[in-house]
Amino acid sequence: MQFSLFVFLACWISSNATAAEETPSGKRPNVLFILADDQSPFDLKLYNPVSKLDTPTLDRLASEGMVIDGAYHMGSWSGAVCTPSRHMIMSGRTVWHIPDRKPNSKSNPNIGNADRVPPDLADYTMAAVFNRAGYDTMRTCKAGNSYDAANKKFTVLHQSVKRGATDETGSAWHAERVLDYLADRERTHDEDPFLIYFGFSHPHDPRNGKEGLLEKYGAVNHTDKNSLPPANANQPELPINYLPEHPFHHGHPKLRDEVAVSGVWEKRDERTIRNELGREFACSENIDIQIARVLEKLDAMGELDNTYIFYTADHGMAIGRHGLQGKQNLYQHTWRVPLIVKGPGIPAGRRATGNTYLLDVLPTLCDLTGVEAPETSEGTSFRSVLEGQTDSIRDVLFGVYCGGTKPGMRCVKQGDWKLIKYDVLDGQVRQTQLFNLAQNPHEFLIQHPSPHPNLADDPKYAERLEQMEALLLSEMKRLDDPYRLWDQPKD
């Protein structure tokens, strides 16, 4: 016990000194980690200049900080993609080295192997690590489809699904929890550094936007499955890679996100998709409004300039892109996530490739604040990217979705080249896609008029395809992927 106390005090003093030297105020820096629930980066003007979505607060954060153009979630072994994504954020571990919510879950076959999924991992997650370093920790977010054991480590915890159309039932509820917490710190003259996990339940469906914002984006909270929503010229345009249906089955029969989302269901017509995008934009602008309220409070408290602010999402979304609706795919609109970072020492108004995963957030927060990262973390700090010393932290990126039929989908990206493979429905669907993202950034398919469609069947790219296939298998082995695709050696 005495030894443990000595180690704790030594770590606290060390981290305090390190952080204090790095901030102009001489105080240990705070953290505000903001997480949207289901948001494609291409919804935001920062990534898609023709988007109609207005997010002035995020635009300001970007102008005062850095935008990461290549940020990704590693993937999912569950139809609830949120669940593994949030486990990776909290623990800094790769997709095949994390638990599920239920201890006896078989979603990740590596669960039960203590060498791959530590049974005490929750003790080395975000809040637990920062608690031991002397930080006050607070979390507000949705309840469910998350890392429950890690969430309970926050000293102050608020969890509720708020996807309604009013302040009491929507995103303002989460903002109020943060504002209450900051007001309480003021009343008690709390000078400890803080880590606030500021999560939202939107724009996840049902995307019940507030009345005024719905009107702005020409949308209605449509609930009649037997009719189409009204057309409105104010609605967002169809995505550039919109399709009325995907050219082959996505491999997850009866997937809720593709067949049962209120307002969309199985429809992929223009009126339905444009209305749903309008609903999503209404929810996303409301998130921006709520973030502004919290930043204003931090500024009034004199804490804003001493706070690292991260804005991201747990994964992207399709909503009509490629004929899909949900988050269970590996196209760029879903595999990528937005990532904006502002704080002490981060140059203003810059962009970087990054090539980061969400699992890199924990070691990066530790690095920026002088807190020792847990040994269980497998992520890489991208502080060097944020401070302008390098453009990216890795060359190869891996993605997986196997929440439906196995072995599922896999992808790998290196430079401009990206490979996606599908092995689903008991071998009924086996597809390979090869894209050059510099020439075909929207991943137009062979059915879409484009000079640079899927290159997997073009003999001119046979050598490149072979290289990417080998790279994918190498990543699957390195990351302890328990499955193999139909054309891969079975070890």
DOVEXTI-166972 format. One line per 10 residues: their letters; for each residue x, y, z of C-alpha. Coordinates in steps of 0.02 Angstrom, whole numbers, plus 50000, padded with zeros to 5 digits. Example, Ala and Ser with C-alpha at 12.3 -4.5 7.8 and 13.67 -1.06 7.14 Angstrom:
AS = 50615/49775/50390; 50684/49947/50357
***
This chain:
MQFSLFVFLA = 50000/50000/50000; 50140/50122/50045; 50232/50077/49885; 50075/50107/49780; 50049/50276/49863; 50229/50324/49829; 50212/50276/49645; 50050/50374/49631; 50126/50531/49707; 50281/50517/49599
CWISSNATAA = 50176/50502/49441; 50066/50648/49495; 50214/50763/49529; 50301/50712/49368; 50146/50741/49260; 50107/50905/49347; 50280/50974/49313; 50283/50916/49133; 50113/50989/49090; 50144/51152/49182
EETPSGKRPN = 50301/51185/49080; 50201/51164/48919; 50057/51286/48952; 50071/51475/48956; 49967/51486/49115; 50083/51370/49212; 49930/51265/49256; 49902/51085/49207; 49797/51082/49048; 49616/51029/49045
VLFILADDQS = 49534/50913/48917; 49365/50931/48832; 49334/50777/48726; 49178/50798/48617; 49099/50648/48531; 48956/50649/48406; 48856/50490/48381; 48857/50438/48196; 48927/50580/48090; 49015/50570/47923
PFDLKLYNPV = 49155/50696/47898; 49075/50737/47729; 48926/50815/47818; 49041/50957/47872; 49099/51101/47760; 49273/51072/47833; 49281/50911/47732; 49150/50944/47599; 49141/51128/47547; 48975/51106/47454
SKLDTPTLDR = 48885/51042/47611; 48737/51147/47669; 48769/51107/47852; 48812/51261/47955; 48931/51230/48100; 49009/51399/48145; 49076/51336/48311; 49169/51190/48232; 49230/51306/48094; 49302/51421/48228
LASEGMVIDG = 49384/51276/48319; 49463/51225/48155; 49525/51402/48120; 49604/51407/48293; 49671/51229/48289; 49701/51085/48170; 49593/50977/48057; 49647/50797/48032; 49600/50740/47857; 49640/50556/47883
AYHMGSWSGA = 49557/50502/48045; 49476/50329/48054; 49389/50209/48170; 49466/50036/48151; 49301/49946/48131; 49178/49830/48215; 49133/49651/48253; 48957/49707/48300; 48809/49780/48207; 48812/49912/48345
VCTPSRHMIM = 48971/49990/48275; 48967/50117/48417; 49012/49982/48543; 49187/49930/48485; 49225/50107/48428; 49195/50175/48603; 49292/50032/48681; 49440/50080/48571; 49425/50264/48618; 49422/50226/48803
SGRTVWHIPD = 49561/50096/48805; 49677/50141/48662; 49673/49960/48604; 49647/49885/48432; 49483/49811/48373; 49524/49628/48408; 49598/49667/48581; 49445/49742/48666; 49298/49668/48763; 49114/49681/48724
RKPNSKSNPN = 48987/49754/48846; 48937/49580/48906; 49078/49475/48981; 49016/49316/48896; 48997/49396/48724; 49063/49298/48574; 49062/49447/48454; 49251/49457/48464; 49319/49278/48468; 49473/49341/48561
IGNADRVPPD = 49370/49382/48715; 49420/49258/48850; 49602/49260/48797; 49684/49363/48934; 49839/49394/48828; 49733/49481/48696; 49591/49555/48799; 49650/49596/48977; 49513/49555/49103; 49555/49710/49207
LADYTMAAVF = 49564/49827/49058; 49435/49949/49129; 49562/49998/49263; 49674/50066/49124; 49546/50164/49025; 49527/50351/49001; 49444/50405/49164; 49540/50283/49273; 49707/50343/49203; 49665/50527/49225
NRAGYDTMRT = 49590/50500/49397; 49755/50426/49457; 49847/50575/49383; 49749/50698/49491; 49619/50752/49363; 49434/50776/49399; 49337/50674/49271; 49160/50698/49209; 49060/50613/49072; 48893/50644/48990
CKAGNSYDAA = 48837/50540/48842; 48706/50419/48781; 48669/50263/48880; 48704/50096/48797; 48815/50031/48656; 48969/50091/48748; 49104/50032/48869; 49002/50024/49028; 49144/49968/49143; 49254/50112/49083
NKKFTVLHQS = 49113/50239/49094; 49088/50199/49278; 49265/50258/49314; 49215/50440/49286; 49193/50531/49450; 49038/50620/49384; 48933/50518/49262; 48773/50561/49169; 48703/50438/49043; 48541/50454/48946
VKRGATDETG = 48483/50433/48767; 48429/50605/48708; 48372/50600/48527; 48215/50705/48542; 48164/50868/48460; 48164/50979/48616; 48298/51047/48731; 48242/50929/48869; 48247/50776/48757; 48388/50821/48639
SAWHAERVLD = 48569/50879/48633; 48544/51026/48750; 48522/50901/48892; 48702/50844/48875; 48763/51025/48866; 48667/51066/49025; 48757/50926/49117; 48926/51000/49069; 48870/51177/49113; 48806/51118/49282
YLADRERTHD = 48972/51032/49314; 49072/51188/49270; 48959/51297/49377; 48986/51180/49522; 49174/51195/49500; 49156/51383/49509; 49052/51375/49668; 49176/51260/49755; 49331/51349/49687; 49393/51183/49617
EDPFLIYFGF = 49567/51213/49544; 49604/51034/49493; 49628/51004/49307; 49480/50919/49226; 49441/50795/49089; 49264/50813/49022; 49194/50683/48903; 49056/50781/48815; 48957/50655/48712; 48795/50673/48616
SHPHDPRNGK = 48656/50553/48568; 48633/50638/48398; 48641/50639/48249; 48608/50452/48273; 48433/50406/48218; 48294/50442/48248; 48355/50612/48191; 48218/50712/48273; 48277/50889/48241; 48213/51047/48324
EGLLEKYGAV = 48074/51137/48232; 48169/51292/48176; 48321/51195/48119; 48213/51069/48026; 48132/51212/47933; 48302/51282/47887; 48351/51118/47804; 48180/51086/47727; 48150/50928/47827; 48014/50849/47932
NHTDKNSLPP = 48022/50715/48066; 47937/50590/47950; 47852/50444/48037; 47732/50372/47907; 47808/50216/47829; 47675/50213/47693; 47710/50385/47621; 47857/50490/47564; 47910/50649/47653; 47871/50811/47561
ANANQPELPI = 47997/50876/47436; 48078/51041/47484; 48206/51144/47389; 48294/51187/47553; 48344/51007/47583; 48526/50956/47558; 48567/50889/47386; 48593/50703/47361; 48770/50647/47401; 48883/50641/47249
NYLPEHPFHH = 48902/50452/47267; 48716/50422/47296; 48645/50261/47225; 48465/50196/47236; 48537/50030/47295; 48704/49948/47326; 48756/49834/47182; 48769/49681/47295; 48709/49632/47468; 48805/49710/47611
GHPKLRDEVA = 48808/49544/47705; 48702/49579/47858; 48524/49517/47832; 48386/49611/47924; 48511/49742/47981; 48413/49874/48076; 48510/50021/48004; 48469/49966/47826; 48287/49915/47844; 48208/49987/48002
VSGVWEKRDE = 48268/50166/48034; 48115/50275/48065; 48093/50397/47921; 48193/50292/47798; 48158/50106/47819; 48206/50018/47655; 48172/50170/47546; 48316/50249/47449; 48220/50371/47338; 48277/50551/47321
RTIRNELGRE = 48141/50627/47431; 48175/50507/47574; 48364/50527/47571; 48362/50717/47553; 48237/50732/47696; 48342/50618/47806; 48497/50720/47769; 48399/50876/47816; 48351/50795/47981; 48532/50747/48012
FACSENIDIQ = 48593/50922/47973; 48465/50996/48093; 48531/50881/48231; 48712/50919/48189; 48689/51108/48190; 48606/51092/48360; 48760/50999/48423; 48865/51145/48360; 48753/51266/48456; 48772/51166/48616
IARVLEKLDA = 48962/51159/48598; 48963/51348/48582; 48874/51365/48749; 49005/51260/48837; 49151/51351/48755; 49076/51517/48806; 49068/51458/48986; 49248/51396/48982; 49301/51565/48912; 49208/51657/49051
MGELDNTYIF = 49296/51547/49179; 49467/51586/49104; 49494/51402/49062; 49469/51400/48873; 49649/51438/48824; 49712/51306/48944; 49601/51168/48875; 49636/51040/48740; 49477/51020/48639; 49449/50865/48531
YTADHGMAIG = 49297/50850/48418; 49261/50686/48330; 49128/50551/48302; 49126/50367/48342; 49111/50326/48155; 49037/50396/47995; 48871/50359/47908; 48806/50321/47734; 48630/50397/47720; 48609/50363/47535
RHGLQGKQNL = 48791/50355/47487; 48825/50198/47384; 48642/50150/47408; 48672/50116/47593; 48595/50193/47747; 48695/50138/47898; 48869/50129/47971; 48906/49946/47932; 49022/49973/47784; 49201/50023/47747
YQHTWRVPLI = 49181/50162/47619; 49267/50326/47661; 49104/50411/47714; 49086/50284/47854; 49260/50220/47894; 49327/50398/47914; 49280/50515/48056; 49294/50704/48079; 49434/50758/48194; 49469/50936/48250
VKGPGIPAGR = 49593/50977/48388; 49629/51144/48472; 49736/51183/48622; 49900/51249/48693; 50044/51230/48571; 49937/51177/48422; 49963/51293/48272; 49805/51381/48214; 49718/51352/48049; 49817/51202/47989
RATGNTYLLD = 49773/51033/47916; 49867/50868/47919; 49841/50694/47850; 49863/50614/48020; 49821/50434/47973; 49755/50416/48149; 49635/50295/48228; 49513/50340/48366; 49613/50221/48476; 49756/50347/48464
VLPTLCDLTG = 49657/50476/48562; 49699/50408/48735; 49889/50405/48713; 49881/50576/48631; 49784/50652/48775; 49910/50576/48895; 50055/50644/48794; 49983/50820/48785; 49943/50830/48971; 50099/50745/49039
VEAPETSEGT = 49999/50597/49105; 50081/50427/49089; 49991/50321/48959; 49939/50148/49019; 50046/50001/48962; 49888/49919/48895; 49869/50055/48763; 49913/50002/48586; 49881/50170/48507; 50008/50297/48448
SFRSVLEGQT = 50014/50477/48506; 49989/50600/48364; 50053/50747/48463; 50191/50767/48334; 50058/50793/48201; 49962/50919/48307; 50119/51019/48339; 50167/51021/48155; 50321/50911/48167; 50255/50776/48050
DSIRDVLFGV = 50106/50752/47934; 50054/50576/47986; 50095/50439/48110; 50072/50283/48004; 50075/50227/47824; 49948/50084/47825; 49769/50085/47890; 49657/49933/47921; 49469/49919/47934; 49345/49780/47973
YCGGTKPGMR = 49159/49750/47981; 49098/49577/48028; 48945/49613/48132; 48840/49515/48008; 48883/49355/47916; 49063/49299/47934; 49201/49329/47894; 49130/49495/47834; 49218/49645/47757; 49399/49700/47769
CVKQGDWKLI = 49493/49848/47697; 49669/49913/47694; 49734/50082/47636; 49910/50136/47591; 49940/50305/47514; 49806/50336/47382; 49767/50150/47363; 49625/50064/47453; 49565/49883/47445; 49396/49823/47509
KYDVLDGQVR = 49346/49640/47512; 49178/49560/47551; 49154/49378/47602; 48975/49364/47667; 48812/49267/47658; 48900/49098/47670; 49001/49130/47513; 48858/49198/47409; 48941/49369/47401; 49128/49377/47369
QTQLFNLAQN = 49183/49543/47300; 49345/49640/47284; 49357/49828/47259; 49517/49923/47220; 49512/50112/47221; 49639/50248/47187; 49571/50383/47302; 49671/50521/47219; 49579/50485/47056; 49416/50422/47130
PHEFLIQHPS = 49396/50502/47302; 49210/50463/47311; 49238/50278/47274; 49122/50277/47125; 49077/50099/47080; 49085/50018/46909; 48899/50055/46889; 48930/50241/46914; 48989/50346/46765; 49168/50385/46811
PHPNLADDPK = 49337/50379/46725; 49412/50293/46878; 49292/50160/46948; 49334/49998/47038; 49503/49942/46970; 49506/49766/47043; 49459/49684/46877; 49574/49791/46768; 49727/49689/46714; 49832/49848/46714
YAERLEQMEA = 49820/49851/46904; 49849/49666/46937; 50017/49696/47020; 49946/49834/47131; 49800/49721/47178; 49920/49583/47227; 50019/49703/47335; 49863/49766/47424; 49799/49589/47451; 49964/49542/47534
LLLSEMKRLD = 49960/49700/47639; 49784/49662/47699; 49830/49486/47753; 49984/49553/47842; 49878/49676/47941; 49749/49544/47984; 49886/49433/48055; 49971/49576/48148; 49808/49629/48230; 49753/49452/48278
DPYRLWDQPK = 49604/49449/48162; 49527/49278/48199; 49451/49259/48025; 49516/49232/47847; 49431/49276/47682; 49391/49150/47548; 49550/49179/47445; 49672/49195/47591; 49778/49054/47662; 49702/48981/47819
D = 49868/48979/47914
***
